[in-house]
Amino acid sequence: RKGAVCGDCKISLPGIKHMSNPEFKNCKKREKTVARAYGGSRCANCVRQRIVRAFLVEEQKIVKKVLAEKGRKSK
């Protein structure tokens, strides 16, 4: 069996058993996933990239807001 693959980078997910759909349906939850955000669908590297990207987007919004405030005060 091919097993579960990462939705972003298409590599096989470590920690998840390779089984057919009926076996996957009947197995326990702990065998279908790993204990992390996006555990059964994304690999650790992709999750890390998503977190960093979200953090940088938020930082960019804050910087834009501060610069806009600074521009208003100088006028």
Steps between C-alpha positions, in 0.01 A plus 500: 500500500611855432382641832414856595690781328553865587249725327763765424825322409359152419748300712389198702400594854717340767318348796189403304451140395464406134165328462206471264186711536293235682787431740552872551130544577501223759826581680538708815534879494855487639608298196354754254666816630793646692466739795556839337304757301415360155619163634346270242527719191823706507862414583691680776698718259187627325333575835812693607494700175132583548561622856796717396306640203203590722732665755676706232168612350386620844831681556467668161151624592632645828789678324264642238270627776788663692632672186152628416465644851843660475405656166178643646683652799764669285230674289 
